[in-house]
Amino acid sequence: TREALLRNTIVFNSTGFPAVSIPIGLTKDNMPVAVQMIGPPFREDKILAVAYNYECINNTGIKFMPPSPFTT
């Protein structure tokens, strides 16, 4: 649910500190693990740039992409 996705970042986002969670891998039980990054107040551009670069370098955007509902 939306609440589950926001519970770790909403405290920071509501106070002006942008926060983003990035998937970094899986546990031995195939449970997702993420890292949360918090940026300077009102600097979403910085935190999104860091998150984007991390995902590009580590291919996490591809590795954790949910399956498309349109594949057969």
PDB file of N, CA, C and O in Angstrom:
ATOM      1  N   THR A   1       0.830  -1.186   0.000  1.00  0.00           N
ATOM      2  CA  THR A   1       0.000   0.000   0.000  1.00  0.00           C
ATOM      3  C   THR A   1       0.875   1.250   0.000  1.00  0.00           C
ATOM      4  O   THR A   1       2.075   1.194   0.270  1.00  0.00           O
ATOM      5  N   ARG A   2       0.254   2.354  -0.304  1.00  0.00           N
ATOM      6  CA  ARG A   2       0.977   3.628  -0.326  1.00  0.00           C
ATOM      7  C   ARG A   2       1.573   3.948   1.042  1.00  0.00           C
ATOM      8  O   ARG A   2       2.697   4.442   1.129  1.00  0.00           O
ATOM      9  N   GLU A   3       0.828   3.669   2.108  1.00  0.00           N
ATOM     10  CA  GLU A   3       1.311   3.949   3.459  1.00  0.00           C
ATOM     11  C   GLU A   3       2.573   3.147   3.771  1.00  0.00           C
ATOM     12  O   GLU A   3       3.504   3.663   4.390  1.00  0.00           O
ATOM     13  N   ALA A   4       2.602   1.904   3.346  1.00  0.00           N
ATOM     14  CA  ALA A   4       3.778   1.063   3.591  1.00  0.00           C
ATOM     15  C   ALA A   4       4.992   1.607   2.855  1.00  0.00           C
ATOM     16  O   ALA A   4       6.108   1.554   3.373  1.00  0.00           O
ATOM     17  N   LEU A   5       4.785   2.127   1.655  1.00  0.00           N
ATOM     18  CA  LEU A   5       5.897   2.662   0.877  1.00  0.00           C
ATOM     19  C   LEU A   5       6.432   3.969   1.459  1.00  0.00           C
ATOM     20  O   LEU A   5       7.618   4.269   1.324  1.00  0.00           O
ATOM     21  N   LEU A   6       5.569   4.741   2.100  1.00  0.00           N
ATOM     22  CA  LEU A   6       5.964   6.057   2.596  1.00  0.00           C
ATOM     23  C   LEU A   6       6.397   6.084   4.055  1.00  0.00           C
ATOM     24  O   LEU A   6       6.940   7.093   4.506  1.00  0.00           O
ATOM     25  N   ARG A   7       6.177   5.022   4.798  1.00  0.00           N
ATOM     26  CA  ARG A   7       6.378   5.092   6.248  1.00  0.00           C
ATOM     27  C   ARG A   7       7.804   5.446   6.656  1.00  0.00           C
ATOM     28  O   ARG A   7       7.997   6.041   7.716  1.00  0.00           O
ATOM     29  N   ASN A   8       8.796   5.106   5.860  1.00  0.00           N
ATOM     30  CA  ASN A   8      10.173   5.422   6.228  1.00  0.00           C
ATOM     31  C   ASN A   8      10.639   6.785   5.749  1.00  0.00           C
ATOM     32  O   ASN A   8      11.604   7.326   6.288  1.00  0.00           O
ATOM     33  N   THR A   9       9.983   7.350   4.757  1.00  0.00           N
ATOM     34  CA  THR A   9      10.442   8.628   4.221  1.00  0.00           C
ATOM     35  C   THR A   9       9.553   9.803   4.597  1.00  0.00           C
ATOM     36  O   THR A   9       9.985  10.951   4.487  1.00  0.00           O
ATOM     37  N   ILE A  10       8.336   9.554   5.035  1.00  0.00           N
ATOM     38  CA  ILE A  10       7.381  10.645   5.259  1.00  0.00           C
ATOM     39  C   ILE A  10       7.829  11.610   6.356  1.00  0.00           C
ATOM     40  O   ILE A  10       7.559  12.808   6.263  1.00  0.00           O
ATOM     41  N   VAL A  11       8.503  11.119   7.384  1.00  0.00           N
ATOM     42  CA  VAL A  11       8.970  11.999   8.459  1.00  0.00           C
ATOM     43  C   VAL A  11       9.916  13.052   7.900  1.00  0.00           C
ATOM     44  O   VAL A  11       9.816  14.230   8.246  1.00  0.00           O
ATOM     45  N   PHE A  12      10.823  12.635   7.048  1.00  0.00           N
ATOM     46  CA  PHE A  12      11.778  13.578   6.473  1.00  0.00           C
ATOM     47  C   PHE A  12      11.118  14.463   5.422  1.00  0.00           C
ATOM     48  O   PHE A  12      11.330  15.676   5.409  1.00  0.00           O
ATOM     49  N   ASN A  13      10.326  13.869   4.551  1.00  0.00           N
ATOM     50  CA  ASN A  13       9.696  14.638   3.482  1.00  0.00           C
ATOM     51  C   ASN A  13       8.772  15.719   4.028  1.00  0.00           C
ATOM     52  O   ASN A  13       8.705  16.809   3.458  1.00  0.00           O
ATOM     53  N   SER A  14       8.066  15.449   5.104  1.00  0.00           N
ATOM     54  CA  SER A  14       7.128  16.430   5.652  1.00  0.00           C
ATOM     55  C   SER A  14       7.832  17.564   6.387  1.00  0.00           C
ATOM     56  O   SER A  14       7.202  18.578   6.688  1.00  0.00           O
ATOM     57  N   THR A  15       9.120  17.421   6.682  1.00  0.00           N
ATOM     58  CA  THR A  15       9.870  18.485   7.349  1.00  0.00           C
ATOM     59  C   THR A  15      10.793  19.229   6.392  1.00  0.00           C
ATOM     60  O   THR A  15      11.594  20.061   6.817  1.00  0.00           O
ATOM     61  N   GLY A  16      10.680  18.931   5.103  1.00  0.00           N
ATOM     62  CA  GLY A  16      11.488  19.640   4.120  1.00  0.00           C
ATOM     63  C   GLY A  16      12.769  18.938   3.730  1.00  0.00           C
ATOM     64  O   GLY A  16      13.475  19.399   2.833  1.00  0.00           O
ATOM     65  N   PHE A  17      13.086  17.830   4.384  1.00  0.00           N
ATOM     66  CA  PHE A  17      14.271  17.053   4.033  1.00  0.00           C
ATOM     67  C   PHE A  17      13.852  15.958   3.055  1.00  0.00           C
ATOM     68  O   PHE A  17      13.120  15.047   3.440  1.00  0.00           O
ATOM     69  N   PRO A  18      14.296  16.025   1.805  1.00  0.00           N
ATOM     70  CA  PRO A  18      13.910  14.978   0.863  1.00  0.00           C
ATOM     71  C   PRO A  18      14.574  13.655   1.221  1.00  0.00           C
ATOM     72  O   PRO A  18      15.732  13.619   1.636  1.00  0.00           O
ATOM     73  N   ALA A  19      13.836  12.584   1.059  1.00  0.00           N
ATOM     74  CA  ALA A  19      14.366  11.252   1.346  1.00  0.00           C
ATOM     75  C   ALA A  19      13.917  10.300   0.251  1.00  0.00           C
ATOM     76  O   ALA A  19      12.837  10.444  -0.321  1.00  0.00           O
ATOM     77  N   VAL A  20      14.763   9.334  -0.023  1.00  0.00           N
ATOM     78  CA  VAL A  20      14.451   8.335  -1.036  1.00  0.00           C
ATOM     79  C   VAL A  20      15.000   6.995  -0.563  1.00  0.00           C
ATOM     80  O   VAL A  20      16.068   6.927   0.044  1.00  0.00           O
ATOM     81  N   SER A  21      14.261   5.940  -0.848  1.00  0.00           N
ATOM     82  CA  SER A  21      14.722   4.585  -0.552  1.00  0.00           C
ATOM     83  C   SER A  21      15.093   3.913  -1.863  1.00  0.00           C
ATOM     84  O   SER A  21      14.351   3.983  -2.842  1.00  0.00           O
ATOM     85  N   ILE A  22      16.250   3.259  -1.873  1.00  0.00           N
ATOM     86  CA  ILE A  22      16.752   2.611  -3.084  1.00  0.00           C
ATOM     87  C   ILE A  22      16.983   1.136  -2.789  1.00  0.00           C
ATOM     88  O   ILE A  22      17.655   0.804  -1.813  1.00  0.00           O
ATOM     89  N   PRO A  23      16.439   0.243  -3.615  1.00  0.00           N
ATOM     90  CA  PRO A  23      16.706  -1.182  -3.419  1.00  0.00           C
ATOM     91  C   PRO A  23      18.180  -1.481  -3.673  1.00  0.00           C
ATOM     92  O   PRO A  23      18.757  -1.012  -4.654  1.00  0.00           O
ATOM     93  N   ILE A  24      18.787  -2.268  -2.776  1.00  0.00           N
ATOM     94  CA  ILE A  24      20.213  -2.578  -2.935  1.00  0.00           C
ATOM     95  C   ILE A  24      20.499  -4.069  -3.035  1.00  0.00           C
ATOM     96  O   ILE A  24      21.639  -4.462  -3.284  1.00  0.00           O
ATOM     97  N   GLY A  25      19.500  -4.891  -2.849  1.00  0.00           N
ATOM     98  CA  GLY A  25      19.747  -6.321  -2.955  1.00  0.00           C
ATOM     99  C   GLY A  25      18.650  -7.135  -2.313  1.00  0.00           C
ATOM    100  O   GLY A  25      17.575  -6.636  -1.982  1.00  0.00           O
ATOM    101  N   LEU A  26      18.959  -8.403  -2.149  1.00  0.00           N
ATOM    102  CA  LEU A  26      18.018  -9.335  -1.539  1.00  0.00           C
ATOM    103  C   LEU A  26      18.711 -10.086  -0.413  1.00  0.00           C
ATOM    104  O   LEU A  26      19.917 -10.326  -0.461  1.00  0.00           O
ATOM    105  N   THR A  27      17.938 -10.453   0.598  1.00  0.00           N
ATOM    106  CA  THR A  27      18.477 -11.283   1.668  1.00  0.00           C
ATOM    107  C   THR A  27      18.598 -12.713   1.167  1.00  0.00           C
ATOM    108  O   THR A  27      18.197 -13.019   0.044  1.00  0.00           O
ATOM    109  N   LYS A  28      19.146 -13.584   1.995  1.00  0.00           N
ATOM    110  CA  LYS A  28      19.253 -14.991   1.595  1.00  0.00           C
ATOM    111  C   LYS A  28      17.880 -15.630   1.427  1.00  0.00           C
ATOM    112  O   LYS A  28      17.754 -16.669   0.780  1.00  0.00           O
ATOM    113  N   ASP A  29      16.840 -15.008   2.010  1.00  0.00           N
ATOM    114  CA  ASP A  29      15.463 -15.490   1.862  1.00  0.00           C
ATOM    115  C   ASP A  29      14.715 -14.762   0.747  1.00  0.00           C
ATOM    116  O   ASP A  29      13.489 -14.842   0.659  1.00  0.00           O
ATOM    117  N   ASN A  30      15.460 -14.051  -0.104  1.00  0.00           N
ATOM    118  CA  ASN A  30      14.897 -13.290  -1.223  1.00  0.00           C
ATOM    119  C   ASN A  30      13.966 -12.158  -0.801  1.00  0.00           C
ATOM    120  O   ASN A  30      13.026 -11.819  -1.520  1.00  0.00           O
ATOM    121  N   MET A  31      14.230 -11.580   0.362  1.00  0.00           N
ATOM    122  CA  MET A  31      13.481 -10.403   0.795  1.00  0.00           C
ATOM    123  C   MET A  31      14.258  -9.165   0.354  1.00  0.00           C
ATOM    124  O   MET A  31      15.486  -9.144   0.446  1.00  0.00           O
ATOM    125  N   PRO A  32      13.561  -8.134  -0.121  1.00  0.00           N
ATOM    126  CA  PRO A  32      14.267  -6.942  -0.597  1.00  0.00           C
ATOM    127  C   PRO A  32      14.903  -6.148   0.544  1.00  0.00           C
ATOM    128  O   PRO A  32      14.358  -6.058   1.644  1.00  0.00           O
ATOM    129  N   VAL A  33      16.066  -5.579   0.249  1.00  0.00           N
ATOM    130  CA  VAL A  33      16.783  -4.720   1.186  1.00  0.00           C
ATOM    131  C   VAL A  33      16.989  -3.385   0.490  1.00  0.00           C
ATOM    132  O   VAL A  33      17.301  -3.339  -0.699  1.00  0.00           O
ATOM    133  N   ALA A  34      16.813  -2.297   1.235  1.00  0.00           N
ATOM    134  CA  ALA A  34      16.966  -0.966   0.652  1.00  0.00           C
ATOM    135  C   ALA A  34      17.807  -0.089   1.570  1.00  0.00           C
ATOM    136  O   ALA A  34      17.963  -0.366   2.759  1.00  0.00           O
ATOM    137  N   VAL A  35      18.339   0.967   0.988  1.00  0.00           N
ATOM    138  CA  VAL A  35      19.050   1.987   1.752  1.00  0.00           C
ATOM    139  C   VAL A  35      18.256   3.284   1.600  1.00  0.00           C
ATOM    140  O   VAL A  35      17.725   3.581   0.529  1.00  0.00           O
ATOM    141  N   GLN A  36      18.186   4.044   2.683  1.00  0.00           N
ATOM    142  CA  GLN A  36      17.476   5.311   2.634  1.00  0.00           C
ATOM    143  C   GLN A  36      18.496   6.438   2.649  1.00  0.00           C
ATOM    144  O   GLN A  36      19.413   6.455   3.470  1.00  0.00           O
ATOM    145  N   MET A  37      18.324   7.380   1.728  1.00  0.00           N
ATOM    146  CA  MET A  37      19.191   8.552   1.678  1.00  0.00           C
ATOM    147  C   MET A  37      18.353   9.786   1.981  1.00  0.00           C
ATOM    148  O   MET A  37      17.220   9.921   1.519  1.00  0.00           O
ATOM    149  N   ILE A  38      18.937  10.678   2.765  1.00  0.00           N
ATOM    150  CA  ILE A  38      18.258  11.907   3.150  1.00  0.00           C
ATOM    151  C   ILE A  38      19.109  13.072   2.677  1.00  0.00           C
ATOM    152  O   ILE A  38      20.319  13.104   2.905  1.00  0.00           O
ATOM    153  N   GLY A  39      18.472  14.028   2.019  1.00  0.00           N
ATOM    154  CA  GLY A  39      19.199  15.158   1.451  1.00  0.00           C
ATOM    155  C   GLY A  39      19.035  16.429   2.253  1.00  0.00           C
ATOM    156  O   GLY A  39      18.299  16.470   3.240  1.00  0.00           O
ATOM    157  N   PRO A  40      19.733  17.471   1.816  1.00  0.00           N
ATOM    158  CA  PRO A  40      19.600  18.772   2.467  1.00  0.00           C
ATOM    159  C   PRO A  40      18.186  19.323   2.270  1.00  0.00           C
ATOM    160  O   PRO A  40      17.502  18.948   1.318  1.00  0.00           O
ATOM    161  N   PRO A  41      17.751  20.203   3.158  1.00  0.00           N
ATOM    162  CA  PRO A  41      16.387  20.732   3.057  1.00  0.00           C
ATOM    163  C   PRO A  41      16.074  21.298   1.666  1.00  0.00           C
ATOM    164  O   PRO A  41      16.831  22.088   1.101  1.00  0.00           O
ATOM    165  N   PHE A  42      14.935  20.862   1.147  1.00  0.00           N
ATOM    166  CA  PHE A  42      14.379  21.365  -0.111  1.00  0.00           C
ATOM    167  C   PHE A  42      15.304  21.175  -1.313  1.00  0.00           C
ATOM    168  O   PHE A  42      15.247  21.956  -2.263  1.00  0.00           O
ATOM    169  N   ARG A  43      16.152  20.152  -1.281  1.00  0.00           N
ATOM    170  CA  ARG A  43      17.058  19.879  -2.401  1.00  0.00           C
ATOM    171  C   ARG A  43      16.762  18.508  -2.996  1.00  0.00           C
ATOM    172  O   ARG A  43      17.625  17.632  -3.039  1.00  0.00           O
ATOM    173  N   GLU A  44      15.542  18.343  -3.446  1.00  0.00           N
ATOM    174  CA  GLU A  44      15.144  17.095  -4.084  1.00  0.00           C
ATOM    175  C   GLU A  44      16.036  16.766  -5.269  1.00  0.00           C
ATOM    176  O   GLU A  44      16.310  15.599  -5.550  1.00  0.00           O
ATOM    177  N   ASP A  45      16.491  17.815  -5.965  1.00  0.00           N
ATOM    178  CA  ASP A  45      17.336  17.589  -7.131  1.00  0.00           C
ATOM    179  C   ASP A  45      18.605  16.829  -6.769  1.00  0.00           C
ATOM    180  O   ASP A  45      19.038  15.954  -7.519  1.00  0.00           O
ATOM    181  N   LYS A  46      19.202  17.153  -5.629  1.00  0.00           N
ATOM    182  CA  LYS A  46      20.437  16.469  -5.219  1.00  0.00           C
ATOM    183  C   LYS A  46      20.186  15.009  -4.860  1.00  0.00           C
ATOM    184  O   LYS A  46      20.913  14.123  -5.311  1.00  0.00           O
ATOM    185  N   ILE A  47      19.173  14.758  -4.062  1.00  0.00           N
ATOM    186  CA  ILE A  47      18.923  13.389  -3.607  1.00  0.00           C
ATOM    187  C   ILE A  47      18.469  12.500  -4.765  1.00  0.00           C
ATOM    188  O   ILE A  47      18.825  11.323  -4.821  1.00  0.00           O
ATOM    189  N   LEU A  48      17.690  13.056  -5.683  1.00  0.00           N
ATOM    190  CA  LEU A  48      17.274  12.271  -6.842  1.00  0.00           C
ATOM    191  C   LEU A  48      18.445  11.994  -7.775  1.00  0.00           C
ATOM    192  O   LEU A  48      18.512  10.924  -8.381  1.00  0.00           O
ATOM    193  N   ALA A  49      19.368  12.940  -7.897  1.00  0.00           N
ATOM    194  CA  ALA A  49      20.559  12.720  -8.730  1.00  0.00           C
ATOM    195  C   ALA A  49      21.435  11.617  -8.135  1.00  0.00           C
ATOM    196  O   ALA A  49      21.941  10.762  -8.862  1.00  0.00           O
ATOM    197  N   VAL A  50      21.613  11.638  -6.825  1.00  0.00           N
ATOM    198  CA  VAL A  50      22.411  10.595  -6.167  1.00  0.00           C
ATOM    199  C   VAL A  50      21.737   9.235  -6.341  1.00  0.00           C
ATOM    200  O   VAL A  50      22.400   8.251  -6.668  1.00  0.00           O
ATOM    201  N   ALA A  51      20.428   9.180  -6.125  1.00  0.00           N
ATOM    202  CA  ALA A  51      19.696   7.918  -6.270  1.00  0.00           C
ATOM    203  C   ALA A  51      19.774   7.406  -7.706  1.00  0.00           C
ATOM    204  O   ALA A  51      19.988   6.216  -7.934  1.00  0.00           O
ATOM    205  N   TYR A  52      19.602   8.293  -8.658  1.00  0.00           N
ATOM    206  CA  TYR A  52      19.661   7.906 -10.066  1.00  0.00           C
ATOM    207  C   TYR A  52      21.046   7.363 -10.422  1.00  0.00           C
ATOM    208  O   TYR A  52      21.160   6.322 -11.070  1.00  0.00           O
ATOM    209  N   ASN A  53      22.086   8.063 -10.003  1.00  0.00           N
ATOM    210  CA  ASN A  53      23.447   7.609 -10.296  1.00  0.00           C
ATOM    211  C   ASN A  53      23.745   6.269  -9.640  1.00  0.00           C
ATOM    212  O   ASN A  53      24.386   5.413 -10.249  1.00  0.00           O
ATOM    213  N   TYR A  54      23.293   6.076  -8.414  1.00  0.00           N
ATOM    214  CA  TYR A  54      23.496   4.791  -7.746  1.00  0.00           C
ATOM    215  C   TYR A  54      22.825   3.670  -8.540  1.00  0.00           C
ATOM    216  O   TYR A  54      23.422   2.620  -8.777  1.00  0.00           O
ATOM    217  N   GLU A  55      21.577   3.907  -8.945  1.00  0.00           N
ATOM    218  CA  GLU A  55      20.859   2.882  -9.701  1.00  0.00           C
ATOM    219  C   GLU A  55      21.523   2.600 -11.043  1.00  0.00           C
ATOM    220  O   GLU A  55      21.570   1.449 -11.477  1.00  0.00           O
ATOM    221  N   CYS A  56      22.034   3.630 -11.704  1.00  0.00           N
ATOM    222  CA  CYS A  56      22.713   3.424 -12.988  1.00  0.00           C
ATOM    223  C   CYS A  56      23.995   2.613 -12.818  1.00  0.00           C
ATOM    224  O   CYS A  56      24.257   1.689 -13.589  1.00  0.00           O
ATOM    225  N   ILE A  57      24.781   2.954 -11.824  1.00  0.00           N
ATOM    226  CA  ILE A  57      26.052   2.263 -11.593  1.00  0.00           C
ATOM    227  C   ILE A  57      25.829   0.812 -11.195  1.00  0.00           C
ATOM    228  O   ILE A  57      26.571  -0.073 -11.622  1.00  0.00           O
ATOM    229  N   ASN A  58      24.814   0.566 -10.383  1.00  0.00           N
ATOM    230  CA  ASN A  58      24.584  -0.772  -9.843  1.00  0.00           C
ATOM    231  C   ASN A  58      23.480  -1.545 -10.545  1.00  0.00           C
ATOM    232  O   ASN A  58      23.165  -2.664 -10.140  1.00  0.00           O
ATOM    233  N   ASN A  59      22.894  -0.985 -11.572  1.00  0.00           N
ATOM    234  CA  ASN A  59      21.820  -1.633 -12.330  1.00  0.00           C
ATOM    235  C   ASN A  59      20.651  -2.071 -11.454  1.00  0.00           C
ATOM    236  O   ASN A  59      19.970  -3.040 -11.787  1.00  0.00           O
ATOM    237  N   THR A  60      20.405  -1.383 -10.348  1.00  0.00           N
ATOM    238  CA  THR A  60      19.306  -1.796  -9.476  1.00  0.00           C
ATOM    239  C   THR A  60      17.954  -1.510 -10.097  1.00  0.00           C
ATOM    240  O   THR A  60      16.979  -2.198  -9.792  1.00  0.00           O
ATOM    241  N   GLY A  61      17.873  -0.515 -10.956  1.00  0.00           N
ATOM    242  CA  GLY A  61      16.602  -0.225 -11.616  1.00  0.00           C
ATOM    243  C   GLY A  61      16.145  -1.373 -12.487  1.00  0.00           C
ATOM    244  O   GLY A  61      14.946  -1.617 -12.625  1.00  0.00           O
ATOM    245  N   ILE A  62      17.091  -2.074 -13.073  1.00  0.00           N
ATOM    246  CA  ILE A  62      16.760  -3.214 -13.924  1.00  0.00           C
ATOM    247  C   ILE A  62      16.543  -4.460 -13.073  1.00  0.00           C
ATOM    248  O   ILE A  62      15.586  -5.202 -13.293  1.00  0.00           O
ATOM    249  N   LYS A  63      17.414  -4.694 -12.114  1.00  0.00           N
ATOM    250  CA  LYS A  63      17.364  -5.898 -11.299  1.00  0.00           C
ATOM    251  C   LYS A  63      16.060  -6.010 -10.511  1.00  0.00           C
ATOM    252  O   LYS A  63      15.538  -7.110 -10.333  1.00  0.00           O
ATOM    253  N   PHE A  64      15.533  -4.886 -10.042  1.00  0.00           N
ATOM    254  CA  PHE A  64      14.357  -4.910  -9.187  1.00  0.00           C
ATOM    255  C   PHE A  64      13.104  -4.430  -9.889  1.00  0.00           C
ATOM    256  O   PHE A  64      12.106  -4.118  -9.240  1.00  0.00           O
ATOM    257  N   MET A  65      13.146  -4.368 -11.205  1.00  0.00           N
ATOM    258  CA  MET A  65      11.985  -3.944 -11.975  1.00  0.00           C
ATOM    259  C   MET A  65      10.885  -4.990 -11.823  1.00  0.00           C
ATOM    260  O   MET A  65      11.120  -6.171 -12.080  1.00  0.00           O
ATOM    261  N   PRO A  66       9.690  -4.576 -11.412  1.00  0.00           N
ATOM    262  CA  PRO A  66       8.609  -5.555 -11.303  1.00  0.00           C
ATOM    263  C   PRO A  66       8.248  -6.098 -12.679  1.00  0.00           C
ATOM    264  O   PRO A  66       8.415  -5.402 -13.680  1.00  0.00           O
ATOM    265  N   PRO A  67       7.762  -7.316 -12.739  1.00  0.00           N
ATOM    266  CA  PRO A  67       7.400  -7.879 -14.036  1.00  0.00           C
ATOM    267  C   PRO A  67       6.283  -7.075 -14.691  1.00  0.00           C
ATOM    268  O   PRO A  67       5.367  -6.596 -14.021  1.00  0.00           O
ATOM    269  N   SER A  68       6.372  -6.940 -15.972  1.00  0.00           N
ATOM    270  CA  SER A  68       5.354  -6.200 -16.709  1.00  0.00           C
ATOM    271  C   SER A  68       4.073  -7.018 -16.781  1.00  0.00           C
ATOM    272  O   SER A  68       4.123  -8.222 -17.030  1.00  0.00           O
ATOM    273  N   PRO A  69       2.928  -6.382 -16.568  1.00  0.00           N
ATOM    274  CA  PRO A  69       1.666  -7.123 -16.680  1.00  0.00           C
ATOM    275  C   PRO A  69       1.323  -7.454 -18.132  1.00  0.00           C
ATOM    276  O   PRO A  69       0.373  -8.190 -18.399  1.00  0.00           O
ATOM    277  N   PHE A  70       2.102  -6.906 -19.069  1.00  0.00           N
ATOM    278  CA  PHE A  70       1.797  -7.099 -20.480  1.00  0.00           C
ATOM    279  C   PHE A  70       2.617  -8.204 -21.132  1.00  0.00           C
ATOM    280  O   PHE A  70       2.446  -8.480 -22.319  1.00  0.00           O
ATOM    281  N   THR A  71       3.514  -8.846 -20.366  1.00  0.00           N
ATOM    282  CA  THR A  71       4.298  -9.933 -20.953  1.00  0.00           C
ATOM    283  C   THR A  71       3.463 -11.200 -20.994  1.00  0.00           C
ATOM    284  O   THR A  71       2.602 -11.428 -20.143  1.00  0.00           O
ATOM    285  N   THR A  72       3.731 -12.008 -21.988  1.00  0.00           N
ATOM    286  CA  THR A  72       2.968 -13.260 -22.109  1.00  0.00           C
ATOM    287  C   THR A  72       3.872 -14.448 -21.936  1.00  0.00           C
ATOM    288  O   THR A  72       3.413 -15.588 -22.004  1.00  0.00           O
TER     289      THR A  72
END
